[in-house]
Amino acid sequence: MKAYIKTFGCQMNEHDTERMYDILVNLGYAHSPNETEADLIILNSCSVRDKSEHKVFSHIGSLKELKEENPNLLIGVGGCVAEQEGSQILQRMKHVDFVFGTHNIDKLEELVSNAQRGYSSTSITGFRNDFKFLSNYNYRTPKISEFITITSGCNKYCTFCIVPYVRGKEISRDFQEILNVCRELVSKGTREIHLIGQNVNSYTYQENRKKYVFADLLRAIADIDGVDRIRFTTSHPRDLTDALIDCFRTEEKLASHLHLPVQCGSNRVLKKMIRNYTKETYVEKVARLREARSDIALTSDIIVGFPTETEEEFEETLDLIREIKYYDLFSFIYSKRKGTRAAAIEETYTQAQKFNRLYRLHGIQNEITTTLHKEYEGKRFDVLVEGFSKKDDKKYEGRTSTNKVVHFFSDASLKGKTVPVRITKAQKHFLEGEVICQ
Ligand code: SF4
């Protein structure tokens, strides 16, 4: 039997998909390369934007034909849309066998077994107090860089965001359990630990009388032999504490990259978003961060066209981008999400006006990214070699500490090692380089 999982959305979903494969492998499923050869298809859905939700429903619809051709095919829907819509998916899409929400991935075994026996369609959603972080990395060999989920959910309730409603309240993973997963991965060849969570830097774990915060976790992971680099996403500016900034000063293993979503540059709009920082406090934290780690590369998220955002306020966002000089931006047009507080605010601009703003923002950011990339040319960087290049199978690829992908000629002996590479050419989305003989 073969299983295929289609993943929509963020790194958290990608990582959840891997945990689903772990469960399915235990049930005897092999990994299918595509949907047509699969006996079981799962869509791991995303509802962060209206468009992503539509994509999921249109994909579920497209599977109807496959089910008609092969009535034994099982179809499941997991992730954020599943959590949000639950059994309504089963009502709307009769060819779906089961639905499971974000807190119920560990129920997958039961759901698949029941579906195999021909039981009627089931939906399991809702947040659980016994939520489990899944740890297995059995279905494939661990990579040089591996994700570890350390928090789930979010308590911030930014007014535009659906996450707290589909991922539940914030839960931090057991401190020792995270360290054990790191040790296990390192023993299997992993060299870079990438901690993930919706709001990763608000990590707090209480064990007996000891309280661990995110900076404690970073320092403890840095102490593990065999961990060469640590990354983390996504951070909230409010939780960028002095202790965390200090980690960038003292922990060499901490990568020189921080994704720090600012969302916009207007204090009035930030207040409407309930982000709990101002443009000034954000800029001041960035300055302290750069003082602690001079080469740090910053990336960010921007929402264009939040309801009532004026042209002047949008200009403030552009000014902030010019001032901070992000290496990259993930920018989106505001998408109204049912159930969020911002959904009640009347929208004052047309889609065309919002696209115009997005287009202008992209233009400015592209220039900044190109200039910053050019500055890499001719310089030497330490690159952690991850494996064959996805663009050119004659080359290898790795990342600089600043999270830039570099392609270069190498050999298998360097995989998993950190090597000096001179950058020969900066392309738009990656760098080309040559390994410097040591
Ligand atoms: S902090 Fe992030 S995940 Fe949490 S509500 Fe705000 S945008 Fe959503």
Residues whose N, C-alpha, C, O or C-beta is under 5 A from the ligand:
A	BS01	SF4	C154 K156 Y157 C158 C161 V163 Q198 N199 H236
